[in-house]
Amino acid sequence: VQEGGSPMSQSIAKKVIESFRVPKIEMLTPRQIEILELLATGKLYKEIAAELKPPITTNGLKQNINKIYKKLQVNNRTEAINKYFATR
């Protein structure tokens, strides 16, 4: 604290460190993993939406993709795909 740090108990510090160890991919649902794998093929959103079983709308797909990006803490398709394949 004297050196400008923030006070943190040992138990809180352990939780913070552990949160960084949990692979972000494990936070994805099976459907989100399916979408991410289809994104990796380079297909257009409308092609991916139609290929899913059951199919969804392009807007529904975009909503799912935004949730994937948020969970993975990325901003685009390339970052998401790289993070996914780095953990496999």
PDB file of N, CA, C and O in Angstrom:
ATOM      1  N   VAL A   1       0.838  -1.184   0.000  1.00  0.00           N
ATOM      2  CA  VAL A   1       0.000   0.000   0.000  1.00  0.00           C
ATOM      3  C   VAL A   1       0.883   1.247   0.000  1.00  0.00           C
ATOM      4  O   VAL A   1       0.581   2.222  -0.688  1.00  0.00           O
ATOM      5  N   GLN A   2       1.978   1.218   0.775  1.00  0.00           N
ATOM      6  CA  GLN A   2       2.878   2.362   0.831  1.00  0.00           C
ATOM      7  C   GLN A   2       3.463   2.689  -0.533  1.00  0.00           C
ATOM      8  O   GLN A   2       3.763   3.848  -0.818  1.00  0.00           O
ATOM      9  N   GLU A   3       3.626   1.692  -1.365  1.00  0.00           N
ATOM     10  CA  GLU A   3       4.225   1.894  -2.680  1.00  0.00           C
ATOM     11  C   GLU A   3       3.187   2.167  -3.762  1.00  0.00           C
ATOM     12  O   GLU A   3       3.505   2.111  -4.950  1.00  0.00           O
ATOM     13  N   GLY A   4       1.966   2.459  -3.371  1.00  0.00           N
ATOM     14  CA  GLY A   4       0.927   2.798  -4.337  1.00  0.00           C
ATOM     15  C   GLY A   4       0.039   1.645  -4.756  1.00  0.00           C
ATOM     16  O   GLY A   4      -0.828   1.823  -5.611  1.00  0.00           O
ATOM     17  N   GLY A   5       0.226   0.472  -4.183  1.00  0.00           N
ATOM     18  CA  GLY A   5      -0.605  -0.678  -4.518  1.00  0.00           C
ATOM     19  C   GLY A   5      -1.936  -0.626  -3.792  1.00  0.00           C
ATOM     20  O   GLY A   5      -2.168   0.235  -2.944  1.00  0.00           O
ATOM     21  N   SER A   6      -2.787  -1.542  -4.132  1.00  0.00           N
ATOM     22  CA  SER A   6      -4.094  -1.640  -3.491  1.00  0.00           C
ATOM     23  C   SER A   6      -4.081  -2.766  -2.478  1.00  0.00           C
ATOM     24  O   SER A   6      -3.498  -3.821  -2.729  1.00  0.00           O
ATOM     25  N   PRO A   7      -4.722  -2.554  -1.327  1.00  0.00           N
ATOM     26  CA  PRO A   7      -4.775  -3.627  -0.341  1.00  0.00           C
ATOM     27  C   PRO A   7      -5.679  -4.752  -0.831  1.00  0.00           C
ATOM     28  O   PRO A   7      -6.760  -4.507  -1.366  1.00  0.00           O
ATOM     29  N   MET A   8      -5.225  -5.985  -0.641  1.00  0.00           N
ATOM     30  CA  MET A   8      -6.009  -7.135  -1.081  1.00  0.00           C
ATOM     31  C   MET A   8      -5.681  -8.297  -0.148  1.00  0.00           C
ATOM     32  O   MET A   8      -4.514  -8.597   0.103  1.00  0.00           O
ATOM     33  N   SER A   9      -6.707  -8.931   0.350  1.00  0.00           N
ATOM     34  CA  SER A   9      -6.468 -10.081   1.224  1.00  0.00           C
ATOM     35  C   SER A   9      -5.904 -11.233   0.396  1.00  0.00           C
ATOM     36  O   SER A   9      -6.023 -11.249  -0.829  1.00  0.00           O
ATOM     37  N   GLN A  10      -5.301 -12.177   1.071  1.00  0.00           N
ATOM     38  CA  GLN A  10      -4.711 -13.321   0.389  1.00  0.00           C
ATOM     39  C   GLN A  10      -5.774 -14.141  -0.338  1.00  0.00           C
ATOM     40  O   GLN A  10      -5.537 -14.629  -1.444  1.00  0.00           O
ATOM     41  N   SER A  11      -6.947 -14.292   0.284  1.00  0.00           N
ATOM     42  CA  SER A  11      -8.001 -15.095  -0.355  1.00  0.00           C
ATOM     43  C   SER A  11      -8.526 -14.412  -1.618  1.00  0.00           C
ATOM     44  O   SER A  11      -8.815 -15.081  -2.610  1.00  0.00           O
ATOM     45  N   ILE A  12      -8.649 -13.092  -1.585  1.00  0.00           N
ATOM     46  CA  ILE A  12      -9.094 -12.357  -2.776  1.00  0.00           C
ATOM     47  C   ILE A  12      -8.018 -12.428  -3.857  1.00  0.00           C
ATOM     48  O   ILE A  12      -8.334 -12.619  -5.031  1.00  0.00           O
ATOM     49  N   ALA A  13      -6.774 -12.279  -3.478  1.00  0.00           N
ATOM     50  CA  ALA A  13      -5.669 -12.362  -4.436  1.00  0.00           C
ATOM     51  C   ALA A  13      -5.662 -13.715  -5.139  1.00  0.00           C
ATOM     52  O   ALA A  13      -5.437 -13.781  -6.348  1.00  0.00           O
ATOM     53  N   LYS A  14      -5.907 -14.800  -4.394  1.00  0.00           N
ATOM     54  CA  LYS A  14      -5.961 -16.138  -4.989  1.00  0.00           C
ATOM     55  C   LYS A  14      -7.096 -16.233  -6.007  1.00  0.00           C
ATOM     56  O   LYS A  14      -6.927 -16.816  -7.078  1.00  0.00           O
ATOM     57  N   LYS A  15      -8.251 -15.658  -5.672  1.00  0.00           N
ATOM     58  CA  LYS A  15      -9.395 -15.700  -6.593  1.00  0.00           C
ATOM     59  C   LYS A  15      -9.097 -14.924  -7.862  1.00  0.00           C
ATOM     60  O   LYS A  15      -9.457 -15.361  -8.955  1.00  0.00           O
ATOM     61  N   VAL A  16      -8.449 -13.790  -7.732  1.00  0.00           N
ATOM     62  CA  VAL A  16      -8.101 -12.977  -8.903  1.00  0.00           C
ATOM     63  C   VAL A  16      -7.144 -13.749  -9.802  1.00  0.00           C
ATOM     64  O   VAL A  16      -7.348 -13.814 -11.014  1.00  0.00           O
ATOM     65  N   ILE A  17      -6.123 -14.322  -9.229  1.00  0.00           N
ATOM     66  CA  ILE A  17      -5.154 -15.086 -10.014  1.00  0.00           C
ATOM     67  C   ILE A  17      -5.813 -16.290 -10.663  1.00  0.00           C
ATOM     68  O   ILE A  17      -5.536 -16.589 -11.825  1.00  0.00           O
ATOM     69  N   GLU A  18      -6.675 -16.983  -9.942  1.00  0.00           N
ATOM     70  CA  GLU A  18      -7.366 -18.152 -10.488  1.00  0.00           C
ATOM     71  C   GLU A  18      -8.265 -17.772 -11.651  1.00  0.00           C
ATOM     72  O   GLU A  18      -8.406 -18.547 -12.596  1.00  0.00           O
ATOM     73  N   SER A  19      -8.877 -16.590 -11.602  1.00  0.00           N
ATOM     74  CA  SER A  19      -9.771 -16.173 -12.687  1.00  0.00           C
ATOM     75  C   SER A  19      -9.017 -16.014 -13.995  1.00  0.00           C
ATOM     76  O   SER A  19      -9.598 -16.173 -15.068  1.00  0.00           O
ATOM     77  N   PHE A  20      -7.720 -15.700 -13.919  1.00  0.00           N
ATOM     78  CA  PHE A  20      -6.919 -15.580 -15.126  1.00  0.00           C
ATOM     79  C   PHE A  20      -6.497 -16.932 -15.666  1.00  0.00           C
ATOM     80  O   PHE A  20      -6.161 -17.045 -16.845  1.00  0.00           O
ATOM     81  N   ARG A  21      -6.507 -17.941 -14.843  1.00  0.00           N
ATOM     82  CA  ARG A  21      -6.093 -19.278 -15.255  1.00  0.00           C
ATOM     83  C   ARG A  21      -7.188 -20.038 -15.977  1.00  0.00           C
ATOM     84  O   ARG A  21      -6.886 -20.939 -16.758  1.00  0.00           O
ATOM     85  N   VAL A  22      -8.439 -19.709 -15.745  1.00  0.00           N
ATOM     86  CA  VAL A  22      -9.552 -20.424 -16.365  1.00  0.00           C
ATOM     87  C   VAL A  22      -9.579 -20.105 -17.858  1.00  0.00           C
ATOM     88  O   VAL A  22      -9.761 -18.947 -18.235  1.00  0.00           O
ATOM     89  N   PRO A  23      -9.403 -21.109 -18.708  1.00  0.00           N
ATOM     90  CA  PRO A  23      -9.452 -20.842 -20.148  1.00  0.00           C
ATOM     91  C   PRO A  23     -10.809 -20.269 -20.545  1.00  0.00           C
ATOM     92  O   PRO A  23     -11.851 -20.796 -20.153  1.00  0.00           O
ATOM     93  N   LYS A  24     -10.793 -19.219 -21.300  1.00  0.00           N
ATOM     94  CA  LYS A  24     -12.027 -18.548 -21.703  1.00  0.00           C
ATOM     95  C   LYS A  24     -12.905 -19.454 -22.570  1.00  0.00           C
ATOM     96  O   LYS A  24     -14.127 -19.311 -22.578  1.00  0.00           O
ATOM     97  N   ILE A  25     -12.286 -20.378 -23.292  1.00  0.00           N
ATOM     98  CA  ILE A  25     -13.041 -21.282 -24.162  1.00  0.00           C
ATOM     99  C   ILE A  25     -14.026 -22.109 -23.345  1.00  0.00           C
ATOM    100  O   ILE A  25     -15.122 -22.406 -23.820  1.00  0.00           O
ATOM    101  N   GLU A  26     -13.654 -22.483 -22.134  1.00  0.00           N
ATOM    102  CA  GLU A  26     -14.543 -23.288 -21.292  1.00  0.00           C
ATOM    103  C   GLU A  26     -15.813 -22.535 -20.922  1.00  0.00           C
ATOM    104  O   GLU A  26     -16.784 -23.150 -20.480  1.00  0.00           O
ATOM    105  N   MET A  27     -15.823 -21.235 -21.090  1.00  0.00           N
ATOM    106  CA  MET A  27     -17.001 -20.435 -20.773  1.00  0.00           C
ATOM    107  C   MET A  27     -18.023 -20.462 -21.911  1.00  0.00           C
ATOM    108  O   MET A  27     -19.153 -20.004 -21.736  1.00  0.00           O
ATOM    109  N   LEU A  28     -17.636 -20.995 -23.076  1.00  0.00           N
ATOM    110  CA  LEU A  28     -18.538 -21.027 -24.218  1.00  0.00           C
ATOM    111  C   LEU A  28     -19.482 -22.224 -24.140  1.00  0.00           C
ATOM    112  O   LEU A  28     -19.117 -23.294 -23.654  1.00  0.00           O
ATOM    113  N   THR A  29     -20.693 -22.018 -24.628  1.00  0.00           N
ATOM    114  CA  THR A  29     -21.659 -23.109 -24.718  1.00  0.00           C
ATOM    115  C   THR A  29     -21.305 -23.980 -25.926  1.00  0.00           C
ATOM    116  O   THR A  29     -20.558 -23.542 -26.801  1.00  0.00           O
ATOM    117  N   PRO A  30     -21.828 -25.197 -25.984  1.00  0.00           N
ATOM    118  CA  PRO A  30     -21.584 -26.036 -27.171  1.00  0.00           C
ATOM    119  C   PRO A  30     -22.032 -25.347 -28.470  1.00  0.00           C
ATOM    120  O   PRO A  30     -21.376 -25.479 -29.503  1.00  0.00           O
ATOM    121  N   ARG A  31     -23.133 -24.625 -28.411  1.00  0.00           N
ATOM    122  CA  ARG A  31     -23.619 -23.904 -29.598  1.00  0.00           C
ATOM    123  C   ARG A  31     -22.640 -22.805 -30.007  1.00  0.00           C
ATOM    124  O   ARG A  31     -22.390 -22.607 -31.196  1.00  0.00           O
ATOM    125  N   GLN A  32     -22.088 -22.096 -29.034  1.00  0.00           N
ATOM    126  CA  GLN A  32     -21.135 -21.037 -29.341  1.00  0.00           C
ATOM    127  C   GLN A  32     -19.844 -21.618 -29.916  1.00  0.00           C
ATOM    128  O   GLN A  32     -19.229 -21.008 -30.791  1.00  0.00           O
ATOM    129  N   ILE A  33     -19.433 -22.775 -29.440  1.00  0.00           N
ATOM    130  CA  ILE A  33     -18.258 -23.444 -30.009  1.00  0.00           C
ATOM    131  C   ILE A  33     -18.541 -23.851 -31.447  1.00  0.00           C
ATOM    132  O   ILE A  33     -17.685 -23.697 -32.319  1.00  0.00           O
ATOM    133  N   GLU A  34     -19.732 -24.366 -31.694  1.00  0.00           N
ATOM    134  CA  GLU A  34     -20.131 -24.737 -33.057  1.00  0.00           C
ATOM    135  C   GLU A  34     -20.057 -23.514 -33.972  1.00  0.00           C
ATOM    136  O   GLU A  34     -19.538 -23.601 -35.085  1.00  0.00           O
ATOM    137  N   ILE A  35     -20.572 -22.384 -33.509  1.00  0.00           N
ATOM    138  CA  ILE A  35     -20.542 -21.146 -34.291  1.00  0.00           C
ATOM    139  C   ILE A  35     -19.105 -20.712 -34.532  1.00  0.00           C
ATOM    140  O   ILE A  35     -18.759 -20.322 -35.648  1.00  0.00           O
ATOM    141  N   LEU A  36     -18.273 -20.771 -33.521  1.00  0.00           N
ATOM    142  CA  LEU A  36     -16.878 -20.372 -33.650  1.00  0.00           C
ATOM    143  C   LEU A  36     -16.146 -21.256 -34.655  1.00  0.00           C
ATOM    144  O   LEU A  36     -15.341 -20.763 -35.445  1.00  0.00           O
ATOM    145  N   GLU A  37     -16.419 -22.544 -34.628  1.00  0.00           N
ATOM    146  CA  GLU A  37     -15.791 -23.452 -35.587  1.00  0.00           C
ATOM    147  C   GLU A  37     -16.240 -23.148 -37.015  1.00  0.00           C
ATOM    148  O   GLU A  37     -15.452 -23.247 -37.955  1.00  0.00           O
ATOM    149  N   LEU A  38     -17.507 -22.778 -37.169  1.00  0.00           N
ATOM    150  CA  LEU A  38     -17.988 -22.393 -38.497  1.00  0.00           C
ATOM    151  C   LEU A  38     -17.406 -21.055 -38.937  1.00  0.00           C
ATOM    152  O   LEU A  38     -17.133 -20.855 -40.121  1.00  0.00           O
ATOM    153  N   LEU A  39     -17.215 -20.147 -37.999  1.00  0.00           N
ATOM    154  CA  LEU A  39     -16.561 -18.869 -38.319  1.00  0.00           C
ATOM    155  C   LEU A  39     -15.163 -19.121 -38.876  1.00  0.00           C
ATOM    156  O   LEU A  39     -14.711 -18.427 -39.787  1.00  0.00           O
ATOM    157  N   ALA A  40     -14.490 -20.115 -38.320  1.00  0.00           N
ATOM    158  CA  ALA A  40     -13.120 -20.421 -38.728  1.00  0.00           C
ATOM    159  C   ALA A  40     -13.044 -20.915 -40.173  1.00  0.00           C
ATOM    160  O   ALA A  40     -11.972 -20.884 -40.778  1.00  0.00           O
ATOM    161  N   THR A  41     -14.158 -21.364 -40.726  1.00  0.00           N
ATOM    162  CA  THR A  41     -14.160 -21.849 -42.114  1.00  0.00           C
ATOM    163  C   THR A  41     -14.166 -20.701 -43.108  1.00  0.00           C
ATOM    164  O   THR A  41     -13.933 -20.913 -44.298  1.00  0.00           O
ATOM    165  N   GLY A  42     -14.431 -19.483 -42.635  1.00  0.00           N
ATOM    166  CA  GLY A  42     -14.437 -18.322 -43.524  1.00  0.00           C
ATOM    167  C   GLY A  42     -15.774 -18.067 -44.208  1.00  0.00           C
ATOM    168  O   GLY A  42     -15.873 -17.210 -45.086  1.00  0.00           O
ATOM    169  N   LYS A  43     -16.792 -18.803 -43.809  1.00  0.00           N
ATOM    170  CA  LYS A  43     -18.100 -18.632 -44.428  1.00  0.00           C
ATOM    171  C   LYS A  43     -18.733 -17.303 -44.027  1.00  0.00           C
ATOM    172  O   LYS A  43     -18.392 -16.715 -43.000  1.00  0.00           O
ATOM    173  N   LEU A  44     -19.658 -16.847 -44.859  1.00  0.00           N
ATOM    174  CA  LEU A  44     -20.426 -15.646 -44.559  1.00  0.00           C
ATOM    175  C   LEU A  44     -21.411 -15.925 -43.436  1.00  0.00           C
ATOM    176  O   LEU A  44     -21.783 -17.073 -43.192  1.00  0.00           O
ATOM    177  N   TYR A  45     -21.830 -14.867 -42.756  1.00  0.00           N
ATOM    178  CA  TYR A  45     -22.787 -15.023 -41.653  1.00  0.00           C
ATOM    179  C   TYR A  45     -24.060 -15.730 -42.122  1.00  0.00           C
ATOM    180  O   TYR A  45     -24.567 -16.607 -41.423  1.00  0.00           O
ATOM    181  N   LYS A  46     -24.580 -15.364 -43.290  1.00  0.00           N
ATOM    182  CA  LYS A  46     -25.836 -15.983 -43.746  1.00  0.00           C
ATOM    183  C   LYS A  46     -25.644 -17.468 -44.032  1.00  0.00           C
ATOM    184  O   LYS A  46     -26.574 -18.255 -43.857  1.00  0.00           O
ATOM    185  N   GLU A  47     -24.445 -17.861 -44.472  1.00  0.00           N
ATOM    186  CA  GLU A  47     -24.168 -19.278 -44.708  1.00  0.00           C
ATOM    187  C   GLU A  47     -24.088 -20.035 -43.382  1.00  0.00           C
ATOM    188  O   GLU A  47     -24.604 -21.145 -43.261  1.00  0.00           O
ATOM    189  N   ILE A  48     -23.443 -19.431 -42.401  1.00  0.00           N
ATOM    190  CA  ILE A  48     -23.328 -20.068 -41.085  1.00  0.00           C
ATOM    191  C   ILE A  48     -24.699 -20.201 -40.443  1.00  0.00           C
ATOM    192  O   ILE A  48     -25.041 -21.257 -39.912  1.00  0.00           O
ATOM    193  N   ALA A  49     -25.486 -19.127 -40.493  1.00  0.00           N
ATOM    194  CA  ALA A  49     -26.822 -19.134 -39.889  1.00  0.00           C
ATOM    195  C   ALA A  49     -27.679 -20.244 -40.483  1.00  0.00           C
ATOM    196  O   ALA A  49     -28.416 -20.910 -39.756  1.00  0.00           O
ATOM    197  N   ALA A  50     -27.593 -20.450 -41.792  1.00  0.00           N
ATOM    198  CA  ALA A  50     -28.385 -21.478 -42.462  1.00  0.00           C
ATOM    199  C   ALA A  50     -27.867 -22.887 -42.163  1.00  0.00           C
ATOM    200  O   ALA A  50     -28.646 -23.841 -42.146  1.00  0.00           O
ATOM    201  N   GLU A  51     -26.571 -23.022 -41.931  1.00  0.00           N
ATOM    202  CA  GLU A  51     -25.966 -24.333 -41.699  1.00  0.00           C
ATOM    203  C   GLU A  51     -26.220 -24.870 -40.290  1.00  0.00           C
ATOM    204  O   GLU A  51     -26.195 -26.082 -40.077  1.00  0.00           O
ATOM    205  N   LEU A  52     -26.462 -23.984 -39.336  1.00  0.00           N
ATOM    206  CA  LEU A  52     -26.708 -24.414 -37.956  1.00  0.00           C
ATOM    207  C   LEU A  52     -27.982 -25.241 -37.876  1.00  0.00           C
ATOM    208  O   LEU A  52     -28.937 -25.010 -38.619  1.00  0.00           O
ATOM    209  N   LYS A  53     -27.984 -26.197 -36.976  1.00  0.00           N
ATOM    210  CA  LYS A  53     -29.157 -27.041 -36.744  1.00  0.00           C
ATOM    211  C   LYS A  53     -29.666 -26.809 -35.333  1.00  0.00           C
ATOM    212  O   LYS A  53     -28.947 -27.154 -34.395  1.00  0.00           O
ATOM    213  N   PRO A  54     -30.841 -26.255 -35.108  1.00  0.00           N
ATOM    214  CA  PRO A  54     -31.703 -25.640 -36.114  1.00  0.00           C
ATOM    215  C   PRO A  54     -31.115 -24.322 -36.606  1.00  0.00           C
ATOM    216  O   PRO A  54     -30.366 -23.658 -35.888  1.00  0.00           O
ATOM    217  N   PRO A  55     -31.464 -23.947 -37.847  1.00  0.00           N
ATOM    218  CA  PRO A  55     -30.953 -22.692 -38.402  1.00  0.00           C
ATOM    219  C   PRO A  55     -31.443 -21.496 -37.589  1.00  0.00           C
ATOM    220  O   PRO A  55     -32.492 -21.558 -36.947  1.00  0.00           O
ATOM    221  N   ILE A  56     -30.684 -20.418 -37.621  1.00  0.00           N
ATOM    222  CA  ILE A  56     -31.087 -19.182 -36.950  1.00  0.00           C
ATOM    223  C   ILE A  56     -30.992 -18.042 -37.947  1.00  0.00           C
ATOM    224  O   ILE A  56     -30.451 -18.209 -39.040  1.00  0.00           O
ATOM    225  N   THR A  57     -31.512 -16.895 -37.574  1.00  0.00           N
ATOM    226  CA  THR A  57     -31.430 -15.728 -38.450  1.00  0.00           C
ATOM    227  C   THR A  57     -30.017 -15.158 -38.399  1.00  0.00           C
ATOM    228  O   THR A  57     -29.243 -15.449 -37.486  1.00  0.00           O
ATOM    229  N   THR A  58     -29.701 -14.348 -39.389  1.00  0.00           N
ATOM    230  CA  THR A  58     -28.398 -13.686 -39.400  1.00  0.00           C
ATOM    231  C   THR A  58     -28.253 -12.782 -38.190  1.00  0.00           C
ATOM    232  O   THR A  58     -27.170 -12.694 -37.610  1.00  0.00           O
ATOM    233  N   ASN A  59     -29.333 -12.106 -37.798  1.00  0.00           N
ATOM    234  CA  ASN A  59     -29.277 -11.251 -36.609  1.00  0.00           C
ATOM    235  C   ASN A  59     -29.050 -12.080 -35.347  1.00  0.00           C
ATOM    236  O   ASN A  59     -28.301 -11.669 -34.460  1.00  0.00           O
ATOM    237  N   GLY A  60     -29.686 -13.230 -35.266  1.00  0.00           N
ATOM    238  CA  GLY A  60     -29.468 -14.124 -34.127  1.00  0.00           C
ATOM    239  C   GLY A  60     -28.017 -14.593 -34.067  1.00  0.00           C
ATOM    240  O   GLY A  60     -27.428 -14.697 -32.991  1.00  0.00           O
ATOM    241  N   LEU A  61     -27.453 -14.874 -35.237  1.00  0.00           N
ATOM    242  CA  LEU A  61     -26.054 -15.282 -35.301  1.00  0.00           C
ATOM    243  C   LEU A  61     -25.153 -14.148 -34.817  1.00  0.00           C
ATOM    244  O   LEU A  61     -24.227 -14.380 -34.040  1.00  0.00           O
ATOM    245  N   LYS A  62     -25.419 -12.933 -35.270  1.00  0.00           N
ATOM    246  CA  LYS A  62     -24.611 -11.783 -34.856  1.00  0.00           C
ATOM    247  C   LYS A  62     -24.663 -11.594 -33.336  1.00  0.00           C
ATOM    248  O   LYS A  62     -23.653 -11.257 -32.718  1.00  0.00           O
ATOM    249  N   GLN A  63     -25.819 -11.807 -32.743  1.00  0.00           N
ATOM    250  CA  GLN A  63     -25.945 -11.692 -31.290  1.00  0.00           C
ATOM    251  C   GLN A  63     -25.088 -12.755 -30.598  1.00  0.00           C
ATOM    252  O   GLN A  63     -24.406 -12.469 -29.614  1.00  0.00           O
ATOM    253  N   ASN A  64     -25.130 -13.972 -31.118  1.00  0.00           N
ATOM    254  CA  ASN A  64     -24.307 -15.050 -30.562  1.00  0.00           C
ATOM    255  C   ASN A  64     -22.819 -14.743 -30.705  1.00  0.00           C
ATOM    256  O   ASN A  64     -22.039 -14.982 -29.783  1.00  0.00           O
ATOM    257  N   ILE A  65     -22.437 -14.221 -31.844  1.00  0.00           N
ATOM    258  CA  ILE A  65     -21.029 -13.890 -32.085  1.00  0.00           C
ATOM    259  C   ILE A  65     -20.573 -12.800 -31.127  1.00  0.00           C
ATOM    260  O   ILE A  65     -19.462 -12.863 -30.601  1.00  0.00           O
ATOM    261  N   ASN A  66     -21.413 -11.809 -30.897  1.00  0.00           N
ATOM    262  CA  ASN A  66     -21.051 -10.750 -29.943  1.00  0.00           C
ATOM    263  C   ASN A  66     -20.863 -11.315 -28.534  1.00  0.00           C
ATOM    264  O   ASN A  66     -19.974 -10.877 -27.803  1.00  0.00           O
ATOM    265  N   LYS A  67     -21.698 -12.284 -28.153  1.00  0.00           N
ATOM    266  CA  LYS A  67     -21.542 -12.934 -26.844  1.00  0.00           C
ATOM    267  C   LYS A  67     -20.232 -13.718 -26.782  1.00  0.00           C
ATOM    268  O   LYS A  67     -19.554 -13.725 -25.755  1.00  0.00           O
ATOM    269  N   ILE A  68     -19.885 -14.370 -27.874  1.00  0.00           N
ATOM    270  CA  ILE A  68     -18.622 -15.112 -27.946  1.00  0.00           C
ATOM    271  C   ILE A  68     -17.455 -14.147 -27.766  1.00  0.00           C
ATOM    272  O   ILE A  68     -16.550 -14.406 -26.973  1.00  0.00           O
ATOM    273  N   TYR A  69     -17.473 -13.038 -28.499  1.00  0.00           N
ATOM    274  CA  TYR A  69     -16.398 -12.050 -28.409  1.00  0.00           C
ATOM    275  C   TYR A  69     -16.261 -11.520 -26.980  1.00  0.00           C
ATOM    276  O   TYR A  69     -15.152 -11.334 -26.478  1.00  0.00           O
ATOM    277  N   LYS A  70     -17.388 -11.284 -26.345  1.00  0.00           N
ATOM    278  CA  LYS A  70     -17.357 -10.758 -24.978  1.00  0.00           C
ATOM    279  C   LYS A  70     -16.741 -11.784 -24.024  1.00  0.00           C
ATOM    280  O   LYS A  70     -15.893 -11.441 -23.200  1.00  0.00           O
ATOM    281  N   LYS A  71     -17.171 -13.045 -24.139  1.00  0.00           N
ATOM    282  CA  LYS A  71     -16.641 -14.091 -23.261  1.00  0.00           C
ATOM    283  C   LYS A  71     -15.143 -14.307 -23.479  1.00  0.00           C
ATOM    284  O   LYS A  71     -14.395 -14.533 -22.527  1.00  0.00           O
ATOM    285  N   LEU A  72     -14.717 -14.235 -24.734  1.00  0.00           N
ATOM    286  CA  LEU A  72     -13.307 -14.455 -25.053  1.00  0.00           C
ATOM    287  C   LEU A  72     -12.470 -13.193 -24.885  1.00  0.00           C
ATOM    288  O   LEU A  72     -11.243 -13.237 -24.964  1.00  0.00           O
ATOM    289  N   GLN A  73     -13.131 -12.086 -24.657  1.00  0.00           N
ATOM    290  CA  GLN A  73     -12.480 -10.788 -24.523  1.00  0.00           C
ATOM    291  C   GLN A  73     -11.668 -10.446 -25.771  1.00  0.00           C
ATOM    292  O   GLN A  73     -10.486 -10.110 -25.702  1.00  0.00           O
ATOM    293  N   VAL A  74     -12.351 -10.546 -26.916  1.00  0.00           N
ATOM    294  CA  VAL A  74     -11.745 -10.210 -28.208  1.00  0.00           C
ATOM    295  C   VAL A  74     -12.664  -9.236 -28.941  1.00  0.00           C
ATOM    296  O   VAL A  74     -13.786  -8.975 -28.507  1.00  0.00           O
ATOM    297  N   ASN A  75     -12.167  -8.700 -30.066  1.00  0.00           N
ATOM    298  CA  ASN A  75     -12.927  -7.700 -30.805  1.00  0.00           C
ATOM    299  C   ASN A  75     -13.331  -8.117 -32.211  1.00  0.00           C
ATOM    300  O   ASN A  75     -14.118  -7.427 -32.858  1.00  0.00           O
ATOM    301  N   ASN A  76     -12.800  -9.241 -32.693  1.00  0.00           N
ATOM    302  CA  ASN A  76     -13.136  -9.624 -34.061  1.00  0.00           C
ATOM    303  C   ASN A  76     -12.976 -11.123 -34.273  1.00  0.00           C
ATOM    304  O   ASN A  76     -12.519 -11.857 -33.397  1.00  0.00           O
ATOM    305  N   ARG A  77     -13.370 -11.547 -35.466  1.00  0.00           N
ATOM    306  CA  ARG A  77     -13.364 -12.962 -35.839  1.00  0.00           C
ATOM    307  C   ARG A  77     -11.965 -13.564 -35.730  1.00  0.00           C
ATOM    308  O   ARG A  77     -11.791 -14.647 -35.172  1.00  0.00           O
ATOM    309  N   THR A  78     -10.979 -12.864 -36.260  1.00  0.00           N
ATOM    310  CA  THR A  78      -9.618 -13.379 -36.263  1.00  0.00           C
ATOM    311  C   THR A  78      -9.103 -13.607 -34.848  1.00  0.00           C
ATOM    312  O   THR A  78      -8.520 -14.654 -34.565  1.00  0.00           O
ATOM    313  N   GLU A  79      -9.310 -12.648 -33.960  1.00  0.00           N
ATOM    314  CA  GLU A  79      -8.867 -12.796 -32.569  1.00  0.00           C
ATOM    315  C   GLU A  79      -9.577 -13.970 -31.893  1.00  0.00           C
ATOM    316  O   GLU A  79      -8.957 -14.733 -31.152  1.00  0.00           O
ATOM    317  N   ALA A  80     -10.878 -14.110 -32.150  1.00  0.00           N
ATOM    318  CA  ALA A  80     -11.653 -15.194 -31.546  1.00  0.00           C
ATOM    319  C   ALA A  80     -11.155 -16.552 -32.029  1.00  0.00           C
ATOM    320  O   ALA A  80     -10.986 -17.475 -31.233  1.00  0.00           O
ATOM    321  N   ILE A  81     -10.923 -16.669 -33.318  1.00  0.00           N
ATOM    322  CA  ILE A  81     -10.451 -17.937 -33.886  1.00  0.00           C
ATOM    323  C   ILE A  81      -9.058 -18.272 -33.361  1.00  0.00           C
ATOM    324  O   ILE A  81      -8.778 -19.418 -33.012  1.00  0.00           O
ATOM    325  N   ASN A  82      -8.191 -17.268 -33.307  1.00  0.00           N
ATOM    326  CA  ASN A  82      -6.835 -17.497 -32.789  1.00  0.00           C
ATOM    327  C   ASN A  82      -6.867 -17.967 -31.337  1.00  0.00           C
ATOM    328  O   ASN A  82      -6.142 -18.888 -30.961  1.00  0.00           O
ATOM    329  N   LYS A  83      -7.700 -17.337 -30.532  1.00  0.00           N
ATOM    330  CA  LYS A  83      -7.788 -17.719 -29.121  1.00  0.00           C
ATOM    331  C   LYS A  83      -8.362 -19.137 -28.994  1.00  0.00           C
ATOM    332  O   LYS A  83      -7.911 -19.921 -28.158  1.00  0.00           O
ATOM    333  N   TYR A  84      -9.341 -19.453 -29.811  1.00  0.00           N
ATOM    334  CA  TYR A  84      -9.954 -20.792 -29.772  1.00  0.00           C
ATOM    335  C   TYR A  84      -8.933 -21.870 -30.125  1.00  0.00           C
ATOM    336  O   TYR A  84      -8.804 -22.858 -29.403  1.00  0.00           O
ATOM    337  N   PHE A  85      -8.216 -21.694 -31.213  1.00  0.00           N
ATOM    338  CA  PHE A  85      -7.280 -22.724 -31.648  1.00  0.00           C
ATOM    339  C   PHE A  85      -6.021 -22.771 -30.797  1.00  0.00           C
ATOM    340  O   PHE A  85      -5.345 -23.800 -30.768  1.00  0.00           O
ATOM    341  N   ALA A  86      -5.689 -21.701 -30.111  1.00  0.00           N
ATOM    342  CA  ALA A  86      -4.540 -21.681 -29.210  1.00  0.00           C
ATOM    343  C   ALA A  86      -4.780 -22.545 -27.986  1.00  0.00           C
ATOM    344  O   ALA A  86      -3.828 -22.998 -27.351  1.00  0.00           O
ATOM    345  N   THR A  87      -6.046 -22.780 -27.645  1.00  0.00           N
ATOM    346  CA  THR A  87      -6.375 -23.552 -26.450  1.00  0.00           C
ATOM    347  C   THR A  87      -6.721 -25.001 -26.752  1.00  0.00           C
ATOM    348  O   THR A  87      -6.982 -25.772 -25.830  1.00  0.00           O
ATOM    349  N   ARG A  88      -6.729 -25.380 -27.995  1.00  0.00           N
ATOM    350  CA  ARG A  88      -7.086 -26.754 -28.368  1.00  0.00           C
ATOM    351  C   ARG A  88      -5.888 -27.636 -28.408  1.00  0.00           C
ATOM    352  O   ARG A  88      -6.007 -28.825 -28.704  1.00  0.00           O
TER     353      ARG A  88
END
